[in-house]
Amino acid sequence: MLASFPLRAMTPPIPAVALSDGTEVPALGLGTWHMGESARRRPREVAALVAGIALGMRLVDTAEMYGDGGAEETVGDAIAGRRDEVFVVSKVYPHNAGATSAIAACERSLRRLRTDRLDLYLLHWRGSIPLAETVGAFERLRHQGKILRWGVSNFDVDDLVELLALPEGRHCAANQVLWHLGERGAEWALAPLCRSHRIPLMAYCPLGEGALLQDGRLLAIARGIDAAPAQLALAWLIGRGAIAIPKSGNVEHLRENRSAASLQLSPSTLATIDAAFPPPAGATSLSVI
Ligand SMILES: NC(=O)c1ccc[n+]([C@@H]2O[C@H](COP(=O)([O-])OP(=O)(O)OC[C@H]3O[C@@H](n4cnc5c(N)ncnc54)[C@H](OP(=O)(O)O)[C@@H]3O)[C@@H](O)[C@H]2O)c1
């Protein structure tokens, strides 16, 4: 029996993805990069996050890096009074991922988010601190209840193999990577490896930071099936088992993104997509932003 993160009843429901510990999270969440950078924009950003959560996109992805802590504070405003409804993900800088520095960084994130625990804490990217030391710190945070689980980000095959060889490496709950129609490198070796360890991929920049939505190939395919380009790009990722975390500060865009859950792509549309945005034909390393 899988432990379930409660998914709000809404038609059609957002599909659930199981993390490696069996916890289910919605396949569509909310990104926060570039939020929390301006006091003037903050009320609108908080309102957008609240709207996205109400639409069922109840996984919020943030990081100590975003807005220098400002994004975590913005998320703190958005989840105030509804903490138990939201699956909160944050990330530690590689240079803060040491035995004591990770504990301090996590405690700062908790204060900015005004919560007592993170649902998922990720190493933002691989740095120079030994992985075993970071995993040790994550495990300590987990035993203290400050994080419920941990994972990694921007880990390609070699890094993941090294992680999984550590005694507690199997506790890695997810790997957050660059993945969208225009960046399919993760599909060659990383996605199969993650699948074999039940580690789901979280797809960051699922809309190519917005640029993908201007791509003529995507526009033509979307027009052909009467879908919005963002809806199509996200439905494609959901169909591949990803947890997609688009960022939007615009409620109309959020509705469009949410509608990806109602779009089933037929085999012929998937073939058209593969012809327009070919999957890797050989060993391809993971791109990073
Ligand atoms: N782990 C990592 O290293 C890493 C790296 C990058 C990003 N991330 C995470 O992934 C999240 C998503 O990536 P991202 O924010 O870089 O890029 P993204 O989600 O691919 O694209 C965001 C851009 O798309 C626009 N947009 C969103 N929905 C739209 C729609 N329906 N129609 C038209 N435009 C739309 C947004 O503008 P509006 O606000 O106007 O809608 C924004 O400009 C980040 O916010 C962050 O949480 C993680």
The ligand as an SDF file (V2000), in Angstrom:
LIG
                    3D

 48 52  0  0  0  0  0  0  0  0999 V2000
   16.8260   22.4210  -10.1550 N   0  0  0  0  0  0  0  0  0  0  0  0
   17.2480   23.3550  -10.9700 C   0  0  0  0  0  0  0  0  0  0  0  0
   18.4580   23.5160  -11.2230 O   0  0  0  0  0  0  0  0  0  0  0  0
   16.2280   24.2590  -11.6210 C   0  0  0  0  0  0  0  0  0  0  0  0
   16.6130   25.0880  -12.6890 C   0  0  0  0  0  0  0  0  0  0  0  0
   15.6320   25.8860  -13.2730 C   0  0  0  0  0  0  0  0  0  0  0  0
   14.3220   25.8560  -12.7950 C   0  0  0  0  0  0  0  0  0  0  0  0
   13.9870   25.0680  -11.7350 N   0  0  0  0  0  0  0  0  0  0  0  0
   12.6000   25.0210  -11.1940 C   0  0  0  0  0  0  0  0  0  0  0  0
   11.7190   24.7300  -12.2690 O   0  0  0  0  0  0  0  0  0  0  0  0
   10.7140   25.7390  -12.3420 C   0  0  0  0  0  0  0  0  0  0  0  0
   10.2320   25.9280  -13.7620 C   0  0  0  0  0  0  0  0  0  0  0  0
   11.2700   26.4080  -14.6010 O   0  0  0  0  0  0  0  0  0  0  0  0
   11.3140   27.9240  -15.1300 P   0  0  0  0  0  0  0  0  0  0  0  0
   10.5340   28.7940  -14.2270 O   0  0  0  0  0  0  0  0  0  0  0  0
   12.7360   28.2690  -15.3270 O   0  0  0  0  0  0  0  0  0  0  0  0
   10.6870   27.8370  -16.5730 O   0  0  0  0  0  0  0  0  0  0  0  0
    9.2820   27.3120  -17.1640 P   0  0  0  0  0  0  0  0  0  0  0  0
    8.3820   26.8790  -16.0930 O   0  0  0  0  0  0  0  0  0  0  0  0
    9.6500   26.3750  -18.2570 O   0  0  0  0  0  0  0  0  0  0  0  0
    8.7280   28.6350  -17.8560 O   0  0  0  0  0  0  0  0  0  0  0  0
    8.3270   29.7360  -17.1120 C   0  0  0  0  0  0  0  0  0  0  0  0
    7.9420   30.8350  -18.0920 C   0  0  0  0  0  0  0  0  0  0  0  0
    6.8330   30.4110  -18.8720 O   0  0  0  0  0  0  0  0  0  0  0  0
    5.7560   31.3470  -18.7510 C   0  0  0  0  0  0  0  0  0  0  0  0
    4.5070   30.5740  -18.7350 N   0  0  0  0  0  0  0  0  0  0  0  0
    4.0880   29.6820  -17.8130 C   0  0  0  0  0  0  0  0  0  0  0  0
    2.9180   29.1260  -18.1730 N   0  0  0  0  0  0  0  0  0  0  0  0
    2.5750   29.6990  -19.3510 C   0  0  0  0  0  0  0  0  0  0  0  0
    1.4630   29.5620  -20.2350 C   0  0  0  0  0  0  0  0  0  0  0  0
    0.4690   28.7010  -19.9590 N   0  0  0  0  0  0  0  0  0  0  0  0
    1.4290   30.3250  -21.3560 N   0  0  0  0  0  0  0  0  0  0  0  0
    2.4380   31.1980  -21.6340 C   0  0  0  0  0  0  0  0  0  0  0  0
    3.5190   31.3730  -20.8520 N   0  0  0  0  0  0  0  0  0  0  0  0
    3.5890   30.6210  -19.7150 C   0  0  0  0  0  0  0  0  0  0  0  0
    5.9970   32.0830  -17.4560 C   0  0  0  0  0  0  0  0  0  0  0  0
    5.4930   33.3830  -17.5340 O   0  0  0  0  0  0  0  0  0  0  0  0
    4.2140   33.8540  -16.6330 P   0  0  0  0  0  0  0  0  0  0  0  0
    4.7290   33.9110  -15.2240 O   0  0  0  0  0  0  0  0  0  0  0  0
    3.8790   35.1710  -17.2400 O   0  0  0  0  0  0  0  0  0  0  0  0
    3.1480   32.8380  -16.8160 O   0  0  0  0  0  0  0  0  0  0  0  0
    7.5280   32.1140  -17.3820 C   0  0  0  0  0  0  0  0  0  0  0  0
    8.0360   33.1890  -18.1340 O   0  0  0  0  0  0  0  0  0  0  0  0
   11.4220   26.9590  -11.7500 C   0  0  0  0  0  0  0  0  0  0  0  0
   10.5250   28.0080  -11.4500 O   0  0  0  0  0  0  0  0  0  0  0  0
   12.1330   26.3430  -10.5890 C   0  0  0  0  0  0  0  0  0  0  0  0
   11.2380   26.1280   -9.5070 O   0  0  0  0  0  0  0  0  0  0  0  0
   14.9140   24.2460  -11.1490 C   0  0  0  0  0  0  0  0  0  0  0  0
  1  2  1  0
  2  3  2  0
  2  4  1  0
  4  5  1  0
  4 48  2  0
  5  6  2  0
  6  7  1  0
  7  8  2  0
  8  9  1  0
  8 48  1  0
  9 10  1  0
  9 46  1  0
 10 11  1  0
 11 12  1  0
 11 44  1  0
 12 13  1  0
 13 14  1  0
 14 15  2  0
 14 16  1  0
 14 17  1  0
 17 18  1  0
 18 19  2  0
 18 20  1  0
 18 21  1  0
 21 22  1  0
 22 23  1  0
 23 24  1  0
 23 42  1  0
 24 25  1  0
 25 26  1  0
 25 36  1  0
 26 27  1  0
 26 35  1  0
 27 28  2  0
 28 29  1  0
 29 30  1  0
 29 35  2  0
 30 31  1  0
 30 32  2  0
 32 33  1  0
 33 34  2  0
 34 35  1  0
 36 37  1  0
 36 42  1  0
 37 38  1  0
 38 39  2  0
 38 40  1  0
 38 41  1  0
 42 43  1  0
 44 45  1  0
 44 46  1  0
 46 47  1  0
M  CHG  2   8   1  16  -1
M  END
$$$$
